[in-house]
Amino acid sequence: MGTKREDIIDAANRAFYRDGFAEVGIDRVVGEANVALGTLYRHFKTRSEVITAALQRRHGDFLHALEGAGEAGKGADCVLELFDVLEAWSTQQGGNGCFFLRAAADYPADDSIQNAARSHKREYLAVIEQRLLQGRWSKGQAEQLGSTIFVLLEGAVAAAFTLGDGAAVTTARNAAARILGSAKPESG
C-alpha cells in the first residue's frame, strides 16, 4: 500500500487521464484516493501541483515501460520495439491520447505543467535517440532519425485518439521500418 501522497497522485493520474482536466475537480481526486480534503492540501498546495505530480508519475511509468522493453534487439528492431511498447501502453491505459499534450493545452499559462510536458517530450526523444545509437546509427543519424521517429510515435497517438484509428501505431511502425531500412547505420 502506498502513502497517502502516492494514493492522491495515482488517483489524479487515473481521473484526469480518463475524464479530462476540466471535468475532474479536486473533490473527485479526493474521493478516488479515499483521503480527506485536508490530507490532499497537506501534500499539495494547488491543483497545479496535483496535476504536475500526476504528470511526473505518468512520465516515470511510461519511461519505465520504454526502457524495460527488451533492448537486446539489433538495428531497426530495437527502435521499432518502441512502437510495440506504445501500442501495449495505449491499450492498457485506455487510449485517451497524450496526457502531456492535453495538460499543456489545458494549462498554457502554467509554467510547472508546461515544464513537465516539455521535459517528458525531451526525455522521450532522448530514449528514441539512445535506441538508434544502440541500433548502431551514428550520433548525427540518431539525432536526425530520432526526430522523425518521435513525430511518427506522437502522430500515432494523436491519430488513434482523435480519429479513432486503431491501426495508427501499426501504420506509424511500418513507416518507421521503411525509413530505418533506407537509412542504414553508418557505424555498424
Short mmCIF file of the C-alpha atoms (twelve columns), coordinates in Angstrom:
data_MODEL
# 
_entry.id   MODEL 
# 
loop_
_atom_site.group_PDB 
_atom_site.id 
_atom_site.type_symbol 
_atom_site.label_atom_id 
_atom_site.label_alt_id 
_atom_site.label_comp_id 
_atom_site.label_asym_id 
_atom_site.label_seq_id 
_atom_site.Cartn_x 
_atom_site.Cartn_y 
_atom_site.Cartn_z 
_atom_site.pdbx_PDB_model_num 
ATOM 1   C CA . MET A 1   0.000   0.000  0.000   1 
ATOM 2   C CA . GLY A 2   1.323   3.436  -0.927  1 
ATOM 3   C CA . THR A 3   1.468   6.579  1.107   1 
ATOM 4   C CA . LYS A 4   -1.472  8.981  1.089   1 
ATOM 5   C CA . ARG A 5   0.534   11.279 -1.221  1 
ATOM 6   C CA . GLU A 6   1.058   8.394  -3.662  1 
ATOM 7   C CA . ASP A 7   -2.624  7.466  -3.436  1 
ATOM 8   C CA . ILE A 8   -3.552  11.045 -4.373  1 
ATOM 9   C CA . ILE A 9   -1.111  11.098 -7.284  1 
ATOM 10  C CA . ASP A 10  -2.355  7.750  -8.584  1 
ATOM 11  C CA . ALA A 11  -5.996  8.854  -8.288  1 
ATOM 12  C CA . ALA A 12  -5.259  12.145 -10.059 1 
ATOM 13  C CA . ASN A 13  -3.383  10.327 -12.803 1 
ATOM 14  C CA . ARG A 14  -6.314  7.970  -13.405 1 
ATOM 15  C CA . ALA A 15  -9.105  10.514 -13.116 1 
ATOM 16  C CA . PHE A 16  -7.507  13.300 -15.174 1 
ATOM 17  C CA . TYR A 17  -6.436  10.902 -17.912 1 
ATOM 18  C CA . ARG A 18  -9.770  9.125  -18.064 1 
ATOM 19  C CA . ASP A 19  -12.115 12.104 -17.784 1 
ATOM 20  C CA . GLY A 20  -10.056 15.199 -18.602 1 
ATOM 21  C CA . PHE A 21  -8.858  18.146 -16.590 1 
ATOM 22  C CA . ALA A 22  -11.961 20.306 -16.939 1 
ATOM 23  C CA . GLU A 23  -14.282 17.500 -15.833 1 
ATOM 24  C CA . VAL A 24  -12.343 16.421 -12.749 1 
ATOM 25  C CA . GLY A 25  -12.410 18.539 -9.639  1 
ATOM 26  C CA . ILE A 26  -10.255 18.137 -6.578  1 
ATOM 27  C CA . ASP A 27  -13.237 16.561 -4.809  1 
ATOM 28  C CA . ARG A 28  -13.196 13.712 -7.330  1 
ATOM 29  C CA . VAL A 29  -9.460  13.161 -6.828  1 
ATOM 30  C CA . VAL A 30  -10.022 13.105 -3.068  1 
ATOM 31  C CA . GLY A 31  -12.843 10.585 -3.491  1 
ATOM 32  C CA . GLU A 32  -10.844 8.298  -5.793  1 
ATOM 33  C CA . ALA A 33  -7.830  8.471  -3.484  1 
ATOM 34  C CA . ASN A 34  -10.066 7.780  -0.486  1 
ATOM 35  C CA . VAL A 35  -8.481  10.587 1.522   1 
ATOM 36  C CA . ALA A 36  -9.793  13.685 3.254   1 
ATOM 37  C CA . LEU A 37  -9.572  17.059 1.537   1 
ATOM 38  C CA . GLY A 38  -7.236  18.241 4.298   1 
ATOM 39  C CA . THR A 39  -4.900  15.346 3.511   1 
ATOM 40  C CA . LEU A 40  -4.680  16.424 -0.108  1 
ATOM 41  C CA . TYR A 41  -3.891  20.002 0.915   1 
ATOM 42  C CA . ARG A 42  -1.222  18.824 3.365   1 
ATOM 43  C CA . HIS A 43  0.619   17.323 0.390   1 
ATOM 44  C CA . PHE A 44  -0.311  19.775 -2.383  1 
ATOM 45  C CA . LYS A 45  -0.950  23.491 -2.123  1 
ATOM 46  C CA . THR A 46  -2.683  23.864 -5.502  1 
ATOM 47  C CA . ARG A 47  -4.485  21.966 -8.229  1 
ATOM 48  C CA . SER A 48  -1.476  22.696 -10.435 1 
ATOM 49  C CA . GLU A 49  0.773   20.810 -8.020  1 
ATOM 50  C CA . VAL A 50  -1.582  17.817 -8.129  1 
ATOM 51  C CA . ILE A 51  -1.582  17.832 -11.942 1 
ATOM 52  C CA . THR A 52  2.197   18.241 -12.120 1 
ATOM 53  C CA . ALA A 53  2.677   15.316 -9.742  1 
ATOM 54  C CA . ALA A 54  0.309   13.193 -11.867 1 
ATOM 55  C CA . LEU A 55  2.296   14.128 -14.990 1 
ATOM 56  C CA . GLN A 56  5.556   13.211 -13.272 1 
ATOM 57  C CA . ARG A 57  4.102   9.854  -12.213 1 
ATOM 58  C CA . ARG A 58  2.912   9.073  -15.740 1 
ATOM 59  C CA . HIS A 59  6.270   10.196 -17.119 1 
ATOM 60  C CA . GLY A 60  8.134   7.788  -14.848 1 
ATOM 61  C CA . ASP A 61  5.776   4.926  -15.598 1 
ATOM 62  C CA . PHE A 62  5.948   5.483  -19.369 1 
ATOM 63  C CA . LEU A 63  9.734   5.766  -19.497 1 
ATOM 64  C CA . HIS A 64  9.999   2.687  -17.309 1 
ATOM 65  C CA . ALA A 65  7.844   0.792  -19.823 1 
ATOM 66  C CA . LEU A 66  10.005  2.015  -22.726 1 
ATOM 67  C CA . GLU A 67  13.293  1.277  -21.017 1 
ATOM 68  C CA . GLY A 68  12.094  -2.020 -19.597 1 
ATOM 69  C CA . ALA A 69  11.323  -3.437 -23.012 1 
ATOM 70  C CA . GLY A 70  13.848  -5.934 -24.312 1 
ATOM 71  C CA . GLU A 71  16.660  -3.732 -25.560 1 
ATOM 72  C CA . ALA A 72  18.592  -6.723 -26.858 1 
ATOM 73  C CA . GLY A 73  17.427  -6.162 -30.431 1 
ATOM 74  C CA . LYS A 74  19.809  -5.072 -33.136 1 
ATOM 75  C CA . GLY A 75  19.415  -2.467 -35.830 1 
ATOM 76  C CA . ALA A 76  15.894  -1.336 -36.548 1 
ATOM 77  C CA . ASP A 77  14.327  -3.904 -34.204 1 
ATOM 78  C CA . CYS A 78  15.439  -2.069 -31.059 1 
ATOM 79  C CA . VAL A 79  13.841  1.124  -32.398 1 
ATOM 80  C CA . LEU A 80  10.669  -0.445 -33.782 1 
ATOM 81  C CA . GLU A 81  10.059  -2.060 -30.431 1 
ATOM 82  C CA . LEU A 82  9.143   1.413  -29.137 1 
ATOM 83  C CA . PHE A 83  6.026   1.264  -31.317 1 
ATOM 84  C CA . ASP A 84  5.109   -2.095 -29.814 1 
ATOM 85  C CA . VAL A 85  5.530   -0.703 -26.305 1 
ATOM 86  C CA . LEU A 86  3.433   2.338  -27.220 1 
ATOM 87  C CA . GLU A 87  0.645   0.162  -28.581 1 
ATOM 88  C CA . ALA A 88  0.613   -2.015 -25.443 1 
ATOM 89  C CA . TRP A 89  0.745   1.080  -23.212 1 
ATOM 90  C CA . SER A 90  -2.134  2.736  -25.058 1 
ATOM 91  C CA . THR A 91  -4.248  -0.402 -24.833 1 
ATOM 92  C CA . GLN A 92  -3.535  -0.766 -21.122 1 
ATOM 93  C CA . GLN A 93  -4.083  2.921  -20.305 1 
ATOM 94  C CA . GLY A 94  -7.286  3.384  -22.290 1 
ATOM 95  C CA . GLY A 95  -6.108  5.230  -25.388 1 
ATOM 96  C CA . ASN A 96  -7.196  8.732  -24.355 1 
ATOM 97  C CA . GLY A 97  -4.401  10.444 -26.230 1 
ATOM 98  C CA . CYS A 98  -1.308  12.074 -24.832 1 
ATOM 99  C CA . PHE A 99  -1.763  13.121 -21.214 1 
ATOM 100 C CA . PHE A 100 1.089   15.630 -21.542 1 
ATOM 101 C CA . LEU A 101 -0.271  17.372 -24.626 1 
ATOM 102 C CA . ARG A 102 -3.718  17.528 -23.107 1 
ATOM 103 C CA . ALA A 103 -2.341  19.080 -19.909 1 
ATOM 104 C CA . ALA A 104 -0.181  21.567 -21.818 1 
ATOM 105 C CA . ALA A 105 -3.157  22.578 -23.972 1 
ATOM 106 C CA . ASP A 106 -5.487  22.972 -20.987 1 
ATOM 107 C CA . TYR A 107 -2.952  24.960 -18.918 1 
ATOM 108 C CA . PRO A 108 -0.982  27.119 -21.364 1 
ATOM 109 C CA . ALA A 109 -0.020  29.707 -18.735 1 
ATOM 110 C CA . ASP A 110 1.021   27.259 -16.005 1 
ATOM 111 C CA . ASP A 111 4.805   27.006 -16.045 1 
ATOM 112 C CA . SER A 112 5.030   23.879 -13.897 1 
ATOM 113 C CA . ILE A 113 2.635   21.959 -16.146 1 
ATOM 114 C CA . GLN A 114 4.287   23.281 -19.316 1 
ATOM 115 C CA . ASN A 115 7.728   22.341 -17.974 1 
ATOM 116 C CA . ALA A 116 6.567   18.842 -17.022 1 
ATOM 117 C CA . ALA A 117 5.148   18.313 -20.526 1 
ATOM 118 C CA . ARG A 118 8.278   19.637 -22.266 1 
ATOM 119 C CA . SER A 119 10.584  17.646 -20.025 1 
ATOM 120 C CA . HIS A 120 8.645   14.471 -20.788 1 
ATOM 121 C CA . LYS A 121 8.865   15.028 -24.543 1 
ATOM 122 C CA . ARG A 122 12.606  15.788 -24.385 1 
ATOM 123 C CA . GLU A 123 13.296  12.633 -22.396 1 
ATOM 124 C CA . TYR A 124 11.106  10.584 -24.730 1 
ATOM 125 C CA . LEU A 125 13.125  11.887 -27.689 1 
ATOM 126 C CA . ALA A 126 16.346  11.033 -25.818 1 
ATOM 127 C CA . VAL A 127 15.147  7.431  -25.356 1 
ATOM 128 C CA . ILE A 128 14.479  7.201  -29.097 1 
ATOM 129 C CA . GLU A 129 17.928  8.574  -29.924 1 
ATOM 130 C CA . GLN A 130 19.500  6.141  -27.464 1 
ATOM 131 C CA . ARG A 131 17.741  3.254  -29.195 1 
ATOM 132 C CA . LEU A 132 19.080  4.465  -32.549 1 
ATOM 133 C CA . LEU A 133 22.605  4.576  -31.123 1 
ATOM 134 C CA . GLN A 134 22.062  1.076  -29.753 1 
ATOM 135 C CA . GLY A 135 20.985  0.030  -33.242 1 
ATOM 136 C CA . ARG A 136 24.364  1.318  -34.471 1 
ATOM 137 C CA . TRP A 137 23.303  4.537  -36.133 1 
ATOM 138 C CA . SER A 138 25.830  7.350  -35.713 1 
ATOM 139 C CA . LYS A 139 25.146  10.243 -33.339 1 
ATOM 140 C CA . GLY A 140 24.243  12.511 -36.278 1 
ATOM 141 C CA . GLN A 141 21.917  9.907  -37.739 1 
ATOM 142 C CA . ALA A 142 20.361  9.285  -34.306 1 
ATOM 143 C CA . GLU A 143 19.567  12.981 -33.908 1 
ATOM 144 C CA . GLN A 144 18.047  13.266 -37.379 1 
ATOM 145 C CA . LEU A 145 16.178  9.961  -37.354 1 
ATOM 146 C CA . GLY A 146 15.180  10.430 -33.722 1 
ATOM 147 C CA . SER A 147 13.098  13.473 -34.584 1 
ATOM 148 C CA . THR A 148 11.396  11.568 -37.399 1 
ATOM 149 C CA . ILE A 149 10.637  8.533  -35.227 1 
ATOM 150 C CA . PHE A 150 9.407   10.842 -32.453 1 
ATOM 151 C CA . VAL A 151 6.964   12.541 -34.829 1 
ATOM 152 C CA . LEU A 152 5.703   9.165  -36.025 1 
ATOM 153 C CA . LEU A 153 5.132   7.974  -32.454 1 
ATOM 154 C CA . GLU A 154 3.427   11.231 -31.457 1 
ATOM 155 C CA . GLY A 155 1.335   11.242 -34.630 1 
ATOM 156 C CA . ALA A 156 0.210   7.694  -33.982 1 
ATOM 157 C CA . VAL A 157 -1.069  8.657  -30.527 1 
ATOM 158 C CA . ALA A 158 -2.873  11.695 -31.935 1 
ATOM 159 C CA . ALA A 159 -4.454  9.760  -34.815 1 
ATOM 160 C CA . ALA A 160 -5.538  6.913  -32.567 1 
ATOM 161 C CA . PHE A 161 -7.182  9.338  -30.145 1 
ATOM 162 C CA . THR A 162 -8.707  11.973 -32.400 1 
ATOM 163 C CA . LEU A 163 -9.637  9.801  -35.357 1 
ATOM 164 C CA . GLY A 164 -10.256 6.553  -33.507 1 
ATOM 165 C CA . ASP A 165 -7.676  4.954  -35.776 1 
ATOM 166 C CA . GLY A 166 -6.932  1.608  -34.164 1 
ATOM 167 C CA . ALA A 167 -4.225  0.896  -36.728 1 
ATOM 168 C CA . ALA A 168 -2.368  4.209  -36.288 1 
ATOM 169 C CA . VAL A 169 0.527   2.749  -34.290 1 
ATOM 170 C CA . THR A 170 0.930   -0.097 -36.780 1 
ATOM 171 C CA . THR A 171 0.852   2.359  -39.685 1 
ATOM 172 C CA . ALA A 172 3.473   4.544  -37.978 1 
ATOM 173 C CA . ARG A 173 5.598   1.476  -37.172 1 
ATOM 174 C CA . ASN A 174 5.524   0.393  -40.811 1 
ATOM 175 C CA . ALA A 175 6.560   3.883  -41.944 1 
ATOM 176 C CA . ALA A 176 9.403   3.870  -39.410 1 
ATOM 177 C CA . ALA A 177 10.557  0.469  -40.648 1 
ATOM 178 C CA . ARG A 178 10.756  1.818  -44.204 1 
ATOM 179 C CA . ILE A 179 12.649  4.911  -43.083 1 
ATOM 180 C CA . LEU A 180 15.085  2.923  -40.957 1 
ATOM 181 C CA . GLY A 181 15.545  0.401  -43.776 1 
ATOM 182 C CA . SER A 182 16.644  3.138  -46.141 1 
ATOM 183 C CA . ALA A 183 18.911  4.840  -43.588 1 
ATOM 184 C CA . LYS A 184 21.463  2.141  -42.905 1 
ATOM 185 C CA . PRO A 185 23.601  2.651  -39.804 1 
ATOM 186 C CA . GLU A 186 26.902  4.372  -40.595 1 
ATOM 187 C CA . SER A 187 28.636  2.940  -37.564 1 
ATOM 188 C CA . GLY A 188 27.527  -0.679 -37.958 1 
# 
